[in-house]
Amino acid sequence: MAGARSGAPDPERATDAAEFVAALQALKDWSGLTYRELTSRAEALGDVLPRSTVANMLARATVPREELVAAFVRACGCDPGDLDTWLRVRKELARGERQAEEAPDAVSPDRDPAGAGAAGEAAHARGSAPAEPPPAPGAAARRPRRRTRVLLPVAGFLLASAAVAAAVGLPGDGDGEGREKGRADGRPAAASGPGPAPAPGAVTIRAVHSGLCLAEDGGQNGQVYQRACAPDSIPRFALKRIEGGWRLVTFHQKFGEGCTGVQDKSVWDGAPVEDQECGKRGPAEAFRLEPVGSPVRGYRLRPLHSDLCVGVEAGTKRAGEPLRQLTCAADAEGQLFAFDRRESAATG
């Protein structure tokens, strides 16, 4: 590739997701740019590349989203030919099409097996090649209506559940500039704080950064969004304790009781969060509630199957933004929730 001739790291050597991410880190080092400078370069090229997103991408060992890789490689100064190579290698890794003997001068990794990350282990445990990352937000509307979804093999998600036991905590940003320190002074008030510690029962779930509440759009696909809080919003939520975590049980006026979870048990960054019938997604419809701050500013919602974080991309405050499973941000921007108590009778 052209990048190899110019001294840039060669992604062709990557035989798995961890090696690909290591090559991306080497590319950043080769560029000599800080996260802040990469963000500015990307903006000048018409891309969006928040520095916290890049930091988290380089701290994990899963295949990043295609658009993120493209923006990052362009910002690092690679030419179109180099970019094509990076994207091709990324696609081959996402599809499970690359093996050690296919990569030039490949060597057997002697790193800790856990370095592949919880997502890679879960995909391996399912016994199949990882799928491409989930569709863009607009594609969620094309999902089948609830109760028509195909039940994946039970053994598959049980094995994926076992892989979660090795999941690590929140990654750092891995950059000399240090972690994000939280939101700047003068941020818009987002109603009140997180309120009392979560307890079982009927709740309204509120995004702390925006003051908006979790709800659907009234359609059939079950996608969850942040919307203006309203007493008649759909669905109604309740917290239910389960072994190892919590369920977000829902009541939909048309479809009845359901559970909030990650679409298709995906372990990918960007997978939609949706309300569907309970029991088909295993640990992908169970969450760990992680308090953040002292005093507590809010709670992270971490799906047990992936240990990523539920949130709104880029921490946007716009109503109508979808909830997704995302890489946990060091500053938790757009990824903190409050659980406001409601009358129990309202859940049914």
FENFENRA-V738664 format. One record per backbone hydrogen bond with DSSP energy under -0.5 kcal/mol. CO is the residue of the C=O (numbers start at 1). NH is the residue of the N-H. If there is no record, write none. Layout:
co nh
CO NH
CO NH
This chain:
co nh
1 5
2 6
3 8
4 7
9 11
10 13
11 14
16 20
17 21
18 22
19 23
20 24
21 25
22 26
23 27
24 28
25 29
26 30
27 31
28 32
28 33
34 38
35 39
36 40
37 41
38 42
39 43
40 44
41 45
42 47
43 46
47 49
50 54
51 55
52 56
53 57
54 58
55 59
56 60
57 60
65 69
66 70
67 71
68 72
69 73
70 74
71 75
72 76
73 78
74 77
79 83
80 84
81 85
82 86
83 87
84 88
85 89
86 90
87 91
88 92
89 93
90 94
91 95
92 97
92 98
93 96
99 102
99 103
100 103
103 106
112 115
113 116
114 117
116 120
117 121
118 122
119 123
120 124
121 125
122 126
123 128
124 127
136 139
137 140
138 141
139 142
140 143
145 148
150 152
153 157
154 158
155 159
156 160
157 161
158 162
159 163
160 164
161 164
161 165
162 165
163 166
164 167
175 178
184 187
189 191
194 339
201 239
202 342
203 237
204 206
204 340
205 214
206 208
206 338
207 210
207 211
212 207
213 227
215 225
220 146
222 275
224 323
225 215
225 227
226 320
226 321
227 213
230 233
234 216
236 251
237 203
238 249
239 201
240 247
242 245
245 242
246 287
247 240
247 249
248 260
249 238
250 258
251 236
252 256
256 252
258 250
259 276
261 274
262 265
263 266
268 271
271 325
272 263
273 224
274 261
274 276
276 259
277 280
281 284
282 285
283 286
283 304
283 305
284 262
286 304
287 246
288 290
288 302
289 291
290 300
292 297
292 298
296 194
298 292
299 337
300 290
300 302
301 303
301 310
302 288
303 306
303 307
309 326
311 324
312 315
313 316
318 321
321 226
323 273
324 311
324 326
325 270
326 309
329 332
332 335
334 312
336 208
336 209
337 299
338 206
338 340
340 204
343 346
344 347
345 348
